[in-house]
Amino acid sequence: MRYRCYKCKSFAQGGRIFEANEGEACPQCGAAGVLDLRPLDDVHFLAPAPDGPIYSLGKRYAVACDTKRDGLALFPGDAYSATGDAQHVTCRSCLTTPAYRQAAQAFRGLAERLAGVHGVTILPGGCC
């Protein structure tokens, strides 16, 4: 799971983001309390799909990493985020799909940022 540490001094980026198992402390500063660490929800990619199960604004979409999912929030209080903007996707599974790779090509520098932040490489042909 990904967390944001608000105790770390990297507030220029809104706190330090790191991956850890539930209950683990921040590897940089050791913070472990609920006031300092917040779990982050992944942002999934909504890919345009002519036969997609999600209908919005006159178009059909599918979640790139779960093409059969027929809605975003499936029950009250469900924390599920998705966007059609490739620049804001954080789901590691979505980042590796062909639909996402194709959309990411439209944004200059996005491939380089993903390689540094998520360890994902997008080659010019759209293949990882």
Secondary structure, DSSP 8 states (H G I E B T S, - for coil): -EEEESSSS-GGGTSEEEE--TT---TTT---STTTEEE---EEEEEE-TT-SEEETTEEEEETTBTT---S--STT---EEES-GGG---HHHHTSHHHHHHHTTSTTHHHHHHHHT-----TTS--
